[in-house]
């Protein structure tokens, strides 16, 4: 599984989510993540149809097919539950 994280320096919710993701990634070393800045990665923003409601998180399975998308501030427990439930996707 891979999570694509989209954010921006001007996004308050992104600043809140950043330390949550640091913890999540430290606790789940098997998880692949990639971060894309909304302003600096227009190709990825367009490819994944990310709107300006940031942060945005795109969950991909092992075949790089999207199976879930979240926007805004998300509770750490909710993300962990999603990861545990979908770890083998």
C-alpha positions in Angstrom: 0.0 0.0 0.0 1.1 3.5 -0.7 -0.3 6.9 0.4 0.1 10.0 -1.7 0.0 13.1 0.5 -0.9 16.4 -1.0 -0.4 19.7 0.9 0.9 23.2 0.8 2.9 25.6 3.0 -0.1 28.0 3.1 -2.5 25.2 4.4 -3.2 25.2 8.2 -4.6 21.7 8.1 -1.4 20.5 6.4 0.6 21.8 9.3 -1.6 19.9 11.7 -1.4 16.7 9.7 2.4 16.7 9.2 3.4 15.6 12.7 0.6 13.0 12.7 2.0 11.5 9.5 5.5 11.5 11.0 4.2 9.4 13.9 2.2 7.1 11.6 5.1 6.5 9.3 7.4 5.8 12.3 5.0 3.3 13.7 4.3 1.6 10.3 7.7 1.3 8.6 6.2 -1.0 5.9 4.0 1.9 4.6 5.1 3.7 1.5 4.3 7.4 1.3 5.0 10.2 -1.1 4.5 13.9 -0.5 3.6 16.4 -3.2 3.3 20.2 -2.7 0.1 21.5 -4.3 2.0 24.5 -5.8 5.2 22.8 -6.8 3.8 19.5 -8.3 1.1 20.6 -10.7 1.4 17.5 -12.8 0.7 15.2 -9.9 -2.1 17.5 -8.7 -3.7 17.2 -12.1 -3.1 13.5 -12.5 -4.9 12.7 -9.2 -7.5 15.5 -9.6 -6.6 17.1 -6.3 -8.7 20.2 -5.6 -7.7 23.1 -3.3 -9.3 21.4 -0.2 -6.1 20.4 1.4 -4.6 18.3 2.8 -5.5 15.4 0.5 -4.5 11.8 0.9 -4.8 9.2 -1.9 -4.5 5.5 -0.8 -3.2 3.2 -3.5 -3.2 -0.6 -3.5 -0.2 -2.7 -4.6 -1.2 -2.3 -8.2 -1.2 1.5 -7.7 -5.0 1.7 -8.0 -6.8 4.2 -5.8 -9.1 2.6 -3.3 -9.6 5.5 -0.9 -9.3 9.3 -0.7 -9.4 11.5 2.3 -9.4 15.3 2.6 -8.8 17.7 5.4 -7.6 16.9 8.9 -8.0 13.3 9.8 -7.7 11.7 13.2 -4.6 9.5 13.6 -6.7 6.6 14.9 -8.9 6.7 11.8 -5.8 6.6 9.5 -4.3 3.7 11.6 -7.6 1.8 11.3 -7.6 2.3 7.5 -4.0 1.1 7.3 -4.6 -2.0 9.4 -7.7 -2.9 7.5 -6.1 -2.5 4.1 -2.5 -3.4 4.7 -2.5 -6.3 2.3 -4.2 -4.5 -0.6 
